[in-house]
Amino acid sequence: MNVTPVRLALIGLGNMGTAHLEYFRDLQPQARICAVADSHVPFAERAAAKVPAAAVFHDPLECVNDADVDAVVVATADETHHEIVRACIERGLFVLCEKPLTTTAQQSRELVEAERAAGRPLVQVGHMRRFDTDYLDLHRRLRSGEVGEPVLISQRHHNPLAVINFDETELITSSASHDIDVFRWLGGEDVRDVSALTTASSDGSTVIVVLTLTSRSGVVGVMELGRGPGLRYDIGCELVCSSGTLGLPHPVDDASANSVVAQSKPGAWMERFQRAYRDQDAAWLASVAGGSTNGPTAYDGYATNVVIDAALAALSSGRTQPVSLEIDRA
């Protein structure tokens, strides 16, 4: 059977963009990488060597406007997402954008409105945990009703200091985005309010932020975000429900888990979610081939931004903040 490939442009060719390039190369012939773009010339040249038939651009917007493609993968710096995704929408191209959709709620709202004006969903945000088999199992079992309705969703997101040196603000703006999306996805509804607490070791090497979210129906979410020299990369999720509990499987401890200073490989996060990224890209490619999208939407990206903004306000004020969504889910 002949397969009509989806013609792709990959924009942003650092570590994450290079990973996407490898995944889509493995998805041939369903995918054809027709263009690559990065303003950092060595990154663009490195990608060009892997896909010699692809057109090479050093201006992302030039790539969006001129490349002969059906869809675009955006893995550039966060602050560039808004302009690039907006250009994709204006040209009617499907786009898979790494999280966050943008760096502000207002910019994300603009993209939602632009997409709606275009008349069809074009944007998917790269919240790959929704494609992870363990998270999918939690979602399926929760939706089946086997443990009743959710009451409390607890999440943990630890990073070793050697890999991430975020302060409390960056832990909210970057690390928390995946956890916020998971809370909304598992609960199936938006967030009503959020509070934030932070603590740190006396030398500042270890920083912990705790966010408490309440959904519109009253489900509570507690997120523990941290980085420090005594932490390994560690992702956890547990649900207390009306008739039982659910949780991610606990990773098998290795020898370093019992050491005083637990070490973590620099690529531990990528190793943990590599299959999820692959499955996300494969599912997105299949949906684009069918003329649709199937994952976190532009609205999901916007809703996450609004929660982050409220969490930052809560951190600054010391008071619970409302989450005010100015547009509704379509």
Helices and strands as residue ranges (DSSP letters): E 6-11, H 15-26, E 31-37, H 41-50, E 55-57, H 60-66, E 71-74, G 78-80, H 81-91, E 94-97, H 105-118, E 123-125, G 128-131, H 133-144, E 150-160, H 168-170, I 171-175, H 176-187, E 191-200, E 207-215, E 220-228, E 234-241, E 244-247, G 255-258, H 268-289, H 298-317, E 321-322
